[in-house]
């Protein structure tokens, strides 16, 4: 990097200590909740960069900057935070330069900022490409383990498409570039043909088409940029992140459609109309693999009627059956078409809620609980009511141990304990 930084050097020499102190007080301490030793390490990196710039030693300044970036990557500091701190440092110096009306030094600062910003972007982009390809390998592996593969197969095709895209970016070579026309890739052809028939919900179909079209549009921008031999690593990183996000959204949408198909085709419990327990293990493992393939959480819930034995003992088993029959339609009013309700045994039900966080699932389940507690069964001149207790567990692929949860009994054990706690703490609650 060649630039005349003599005036800028003089400025930094006179201001460096004060700038460093102010910058670290305002920003670096807030860069991440890390311990004092790591904060001091980051502070030393920035101090050295300023020192080398002051000496016009850009080679060593660049080397220290590279080490700083690697250190932040090791600490899992997000790209956006590190670049934000660099912008804050630039702003702090700029404020002082503007005050002194130092136009030439301002331009030098602009050049330096672009130089270091691109270095940060390149390091994070290289790391992101490696991580993305590793994650996609695991996602494809998860999809291969799904026992009943319907439309989710076309998500697998797009994960492979995304791998070619990331490879092209890593090599800065269009030779491996995937299909950019959204109507001509494997998924696009399916979407225009049988996909239109399978996805019966028109608004959902339009949403999937839009997601897919946007994904290919961004890929086309990347291809054009590579053809022009562009070197803006920040732009490439931003585009690739957006492509992964859209790809995951497509996977989630396809998984929900798969669940809806299973709900309509799977065998039902003759009394309640809930899904039969016979394939519960498979349904759960199917959802687990999809969760890890799409990086979306899902919620497992076990619910049990409170004091159900009293209904059978007081009003007879026919009254108990009528109460069981009433539960599923009440629950389905609050559940989505892709949510699954399975009769586990007796008065116990298992609910599987895909692509959802615990907070939202809790709202849905509490609504079911409230609606059921307000329900009154008219039976042979008797008014019968009861309540529900629920135990829930969010399975988040980012933090959960897949190998442990692949054993369905381990997952059931967790929600069973939570159900017990709900019962033990007063019943008629979601725990």
C-alpha positions in Angstrom: 0.0 0.0 0.0 1.6 3.3 -1.1 0.3 6.6 0.1 1.8 9.8 1.5 0.9 9.7 5.2 3.5 12.1 6.5 1.0 14.8 7.7 -1.3 12.1 9.0 1.6 10.6 10.8 2.4 13.9 12.5 -1.2 14.2 13.6 -1.3 10.7 15.0 2.0 11.1 16.8 0.6 14.1 18.7 -2.9 12.7 19.3 -2.4 8.9 19.4 -2.3 8.4 23.2 -5.4 10.5 23.7 -7.3 8.8 20.8 -6.4 5.4 22.0 -7.6 6.1 25.6 -10.9 7.7 24.4 -11.5 4.9 21.9 -11.0 2.1 24.3 -13.1 3.8 27.0 -16.0 4.3 24.6 -16.0 1.3 22.3 -13.5 -1.6 22.8 -14.7 -2.4 26.3 -18.1 -3.0 24.8 -16.9 -5.1 21.8 -17.9 -8.3 23.6 -18.5 -9.6 27.0 -15.0 -11.0 27.3 -12.6 -11.1 30.3 -10.1 -8.4 31.2 -7.2 -10.3 29.7 -8.8 -10.6 26.3 -9.9 -7.0 26.4 -6.3 -5.9 27.1 -5.1 -8.1 24.2 -7.5 -6.4 21.8 -6.4 -3.0 23.2 -2.8 -3.9 22.5 -3.5 -4.8 18.9 -5.1 -1.5 18.2 -2.3 0.4 20.0 0.3 -1.3 17.8 -1.7 -0.5 14.6 -1.7 3.2 15.5 1.9 3.1 16.5 3.0 1.5 13.2 0.9 3.9 11.2 2.6 6.7 13.0 6.0 5.3 11.9 4.8 4.9 8.3 5.4 1.2 8.7 2.3 -0.1 6.8 3.7 -3.6 6.5 3.8 -4.2 10.2 0.5 -2.3 10.7 -1.1 -4.7 8.2 0.4 -7.7 10.0 -0.9 -6.6 13.4 -4.3 -5.9 11.8 -4.3 -9.4 10.4 -3.5 -10.8 13.8 -6.2 -8.7 15.4 -8.8 -10.1 12.9 -7.7 -13.7 13.6 -7.9 -13.1 17.3 -11.5 -11.7 17.0 -12.4 -14.7 14.8 -11.1 -17.0 17.5 -13.2 -15.2 20.1 -16.3 -15.5 17.7 -16.6 -11.8 17.6 -19.1 -11.1 14.7 -17.8 -9.4 11.6 -20.3 -6.6 12.0 -19.0 -5.7 15.5 -15.3 -5.6 14.5 -16.1 -3.4 11.4 -18.3 -1.2 13.6 -15.4 -0.7 16.0 -13.1 0.3 13.1 -15.7 2.8 11.9 -15.9 4.2 15.5 -12.1 4.6 15.5 -12.3 6.4 12.1 -15.1 8.6 13.4 -13.1 9.6 16.5 -10.0 10.6 14.4 -12.2 12.3 11.8 -13.8 14.5 14.4 -10.5 15.8 15.4 -9.3 16.3 11.8 -12.4 18.2 10.9 -11.9 20.4 13.9 -8.5 21.2 12.5 -9.7 21.5 8.9 -7.1 18.9 7.8 -8.5 17.9 4.4 -5.5 16.1 3.2 -5.2 14.0 6.3 -9.0 13.2 6.1 -8.4 11.7 2.6 -5.5 9.6 4.0 -7.7 8.4 6.8 -10.4 7.4 4.2 -7.8 5.4 2.3 -6.5 3.7 5.4 -10.0 2.8 6.6 -10.9 1.2 3.2 -7.6 -0.8 3.3 -8.2 -2.2 6.8 -11.9 -2.7 6.3 -11.3 -4.8 3.2 -8.7 -6.8 5.1 -11.2 -7.6 7.8 -13.9 -8.5 5.2 -11.5 -10.9 3.3 -10.5 -12.7 6.5 -14.1 -13.1 7.6 -15.2 -14.1 4.1 -12.6 -16.9 3.9 -13.7 -18.2 7.3 -17.4 -17.9 6.3 -16.9 -19.9 3.1 -15.2 -22.8 5.0 -17.9 -22.7 7.8 -20.7 -22.6 5.3 -19.4 -25.6 3.3 -18.9 -27.6 6.6 -22.4 -26.7 7.8 -23.9 -27.6 4.4 -22.3 -31.0 4.5 -23.9 -31.6 7.9 -27.3 -30.3 6.6 -27.1 -32.6 3.5 -26.2 -35.5 5.8 -29.2 -34.7 8.1 -31.6 -34.6 5.1 -30.3 -38.0 4.0 -31.3 -39.4 7.3 -35.0 -38.4 7.0 -37.1 -41.5 6.7 -39.9 -39.9 4.6 -38.5 -37.5 2.0 -41.0 -35.5 0.1 -40.5 -31.9 -1.1 -37.6 -31.5 1.3 -35.4 -33.3 -1.3 -35.5 -30.1 -3.4 -33.9 -28.2 -0.4 -31.0 -30.6 -0.6 -30.5 -29.7 -4.3 -30.3 -26.0 -3.3 -27.8 -26.7 -0.5 -25.6 -28.3 -3.2 -26.2 -25.2 -5.4 -25.1 -23.0 -2.5 -21.9 -25.0 -2.1 -21.0 -24.3 -5.7 -21.7 -20.6 -5.2 -19.5 -20.4 -2.1 -16.7 -22.3 -4.0 -16.9 -19.8 -6.8 -16.5 -16.9 -4.4 -13.6 -18.6 -2.5 -11.7 -19.1 -5.8 -12.9 -15.9 -7.4 -13.7 -18.1 -10.4 -16.9 -18.4 -12.4 -16.0 -21.9 -13.6 -18.0 -23.5 -10.8 -20.8 -21.0 -10.7 -24.3 -22.6 -10.3 -27.4 -21.9 -12.4 -28.5 -18.3 -11.9 -31.8 -18.5 -13.7 -34.4 -19.3 -11.0 -36.6 -21.2 -13.5 -33.8 -23.5 -14.7 -32.3 -24.9 -11.5 -33.5 -28.3 -10.1 -35.8 -26.6 -7.5 -37.1 -24.0 -10.0 -38.2 -26.6 -12.5 -40.0 -28.6 -9.8 -41.6 -25.4 -8.5 -43.1 -24.6 -11.9 -44.3 -28.1 -12.4 -45.4 -30.5 -9.7 -44.6 -28.0 -6.9 -47.4 -25.8 -8.0 -49.8 -28.8 -7.4 -48.4 -29.9 -4.1 -48.2 -26.4 -2.5 -52.0 -25.9 -2.5 -51.8 -22.7 -0.4 -51.5 -19.9 -3.1 -50.0 -17.3 -0.7 -47.4 -19.8 0.5 -46.5 -20.7 -3.1 -46.0 -17.1 -4.0 -43.8 -16.6 -0.9 -41.6 -19.6 -1.8 -41.4 -18.3 -5.5 -40.3 -14.9 -4.2 -37.7 -16.3 -1.8 -36.3 -18.5 -4.6 -36.3 -15.6 -7.2 -34.5 -13.3 -4.7 -31.9 -16.0 -4.0 -31.0 -16.3 -7.7 -31.1 -12.6 -8.2 -28.4 -12.1 -5.6 -26.4 -15.0 -7.1 -26.6 -13.2 -10.4 -25.2 -10.1 -8.9 -22.3 -12.1 -7.4 -21.6 -13.7 -10.9 -21.5 -10.3 -12.6 -19.2 -8.9 -9.9 -16.8 -11.9 -10.3 -16.9 -11.5 -14.1 -15.8 -7.8 -13.6 -13.0 -9.0 -11.4 -14.3 -7.1 -8.5 -12.4 -7.2 -5.2 -15.0 -5.8 -2.7 -14.8 -8.5 0.0 -17.4 -6.8 2.1 -19.9 -7.0 -0.7 -19.2 -10.6 -1.4 -19.5 -11.5 2.3 -22.8 -9.6 2.6 -24.3 -11.3 -0.6 -23.2 -14.8 0.5 -24.7 -14.3 4.0 -28.0 -13.2 2.4 -27.9 -16.3 0.1 -27.5 -18.6 3.0 -30.3 -16.9 4.9 -32.7 -17.2 1.9 -31.6 -20.8 1.4 -32.5 -21.7 5.0 -35.8 -19.9 4.7 -36.6 -22.0 1.6 -35.7 -25.2 3.6 -38.0 -24.2 6.4 -40.9 -23.5 4.1 -40.4 -26.9 2.4 -40.2 -28.7 5.7 -43.5 -27.2 6.8 -45.1 -28.4 3.6 -43.7 -31.9 4.3 -45.2 -31.8 7.8 -48.6 -30.7 6.3 -48.5 -33.6 3.9 -47.6 -36.1 6.7 -50.5 -34.7 8.8 -53.0 -35.4 6.0 -51.6 -38.8 5.0 -50.5 -40.5 8.3 -52.8 -42.9 10.1 -55.0 -41.4 12.8 -56.1 -42.5 16.3 -59.7 -43.6 15.7 -61.0 -42.0 18.9 -59.4 -38.5 18.9 -58.3 -38.0 15.3 -54.8 -37.2 16.5 -51.9 -38.9 14.7 -51.3 -42.5 15.7 -48.4 -43.2 18.1 -47.2 -46.0 15.8 -44.8 -43.7 13.9 -44.1 -41.2 16.7 -40.4 -42.1 16.8 -40.0 -41.6 13.1 -42.0 -38.3 13.1 -39.7 -37.0 15.9 -36.5 -38.0 14.2 -37.7 -36.6 11.0 -38.3 -33.3 12.7 -34.9 -33.5 14.4 -33.0 -34.0 11.1 -35.0 -31.2 9.4 -34.2 -28.9 12.4 -30.5 -29.5 12.0 -30.7 -29.2 8.2 -32.5 -25.8 8.3 -30.9 -24.4 11.5 -34.4 -23.8 12.9 -35.6 -24.7 16.4 -38.6 -26.8 17.1 -40.6 -27.5 20.2 -41.6 -30.8 21.7 -44.5 -30.8 24.1 -46.1 -33.4 26.3 -49.5 -32.6 27.7 -51.8 -34.5 30.1 -55.3 -34.0 31.4 -55.5 -33.0 35.0 -57.5 -35.3 37.3 -58.7 -37.3 34.3 -59.2 -40.4 36.5 -61.9 -38.5 38.4 -63.9 -38.0 35.2 -63.8 -41.7 34.4 -64.6 -42.6 38.0 -67.4 -40.1 38.4 -69.1 -40.0 35.0 -67.9 -43.2 33.4 -65.4 -44.0 30.6 -67.7 -42.8 27.9 -67.6 -39.3 29.4 -63.8 -39.6 29.5 -63.8 -40.6 25.8 -65.9 -37.6 24.9 -63.5 -35.3 26.7 -60.6 -36.8 24.8 -62.4 -36.4 21.5 -63.0 -32.7 22.3 -59.4 -31.9 22.9 -58.0 -32.3 19.4 -60.4 -29.9 17.6 -59.8 -27.3 20.4 -56.0 -27.7 20.0 -56.1 -27.5 16.2 -57.8 -24.1 16.4 -54.5 -22.7 17.6 -52.1 -25.0 15.8 -50.7 -24.5 12.3 -51.3 -27.1 9.6 -47.6 -28.1 9.9 -47.9 -28.7 13.7 -48.3 -32.3 14.7 -50.5 -33.6 17.5 -50.1 -37.3 18.4 -52.0 -39.4 21.0 -49.3 -40.8 23.2 -51.5 -43.0 25.4 -54.5 -42.6 27.6 -55.0 -38.9 28.2 -51.5 -37.9 27.2 -50.7 -36.2 23.9 -47.4 -35.2 22.2 -47.2 -32.0 20.2 -44.4 -31.3 17.7 -44.2 -27.6 16.7 -41.7 -27.1 13.8 -39.7 -23.9 13.0 -40.6 -22.1 16.2 -38.9 -20.7 19.3 -40.0 -21.5 22.9 -41.5 -18.0 23.5 -43.9 -18.2 20.6 -44.7 -21.9 21.2 -45.5 -21.0 24.8 -48.1 -18.5 23.6 -49.7 -21.0 21.4 -49.8 -23.7 24.0 -51.1 -21.4 26.7 -53.9 -20.5 24.3 -54.8 -24.2 23.9 -54.6 -24.7 27.7 -56.9 -21.7 28.3 -59.4 -22.7 25.6 -59.5 -26.3 27.0 -60.0 -25.1 30.6 -62.9 -23.0 29.4 -64.5 -25.9 27.5 -67.5 -27.5 29.2 -68.7 -30.9 28.1 -72.5 -31.5 28.2 -72.9 -35.2 29.0 -76.1 -36.8 30.2 -77.2 -33.6 32.0 -73.8 -33.1 33.5 -71.5 -30.2 32.9 -67.9 -31.6 32.9 -64.7 -29.7 32.6 -61.0 -30.2 33.3 -57.6 -28.6 32.7 -54.3 -29.4 31.0 -50.7 -29.5 32.2 -47.9 -29.2 29.7 -44.1 -29.8 29.7 -42.2 -28.2 26.7 -38.6 -28.4 25.4 -37.1 -26.2 22.7 -34.7 -28.2 20.5 -32.3 -25.6 19.2 -29.8 -27.0 16.7 -27.3 -24.3 17.6 -26.9 -25.5 21.2 -28.4 -29.0 21.5 -26.5 -32.2 21.3 -28.0 -34.0 18.3 -26.4 -37.4 19.2 -28.1 -37.4 22.6 -31.4 -36.3 21.2 -31.5 -38.8 18.4 -32.6 -41.3 21.1 -36.3 -40.4 21.3 -36.5 -41.7 24.9 -34.0 -39.0 25.9 -36.1 -36.2 24.5 -39.3 -37.7 26.0 -37.6 -38.0 29.3 -36.9 -34.2 29.3 -40.5 -33.2 28.5 -41.9 -35.8 30.9 -39.9 -34.2 33.7 -41.2 -30.8 32.8 -44.7 -32.1 32.7 -44.2 -33.5 36.2 -43.0 -30.1 37.4 -46.1 -28.5 35.9 -48.3 -31.0 37.8 -46.2 -30.6 40.9 -46.5 -26.8 40.9 -50.3 -26.6 40.7 -51.4 -28.1 37.4 -53.2 -26.2 34.6 -49.9 -24.6 33.3 -47.2 -24.8 30.7 -43.8 -25.6 32.2 
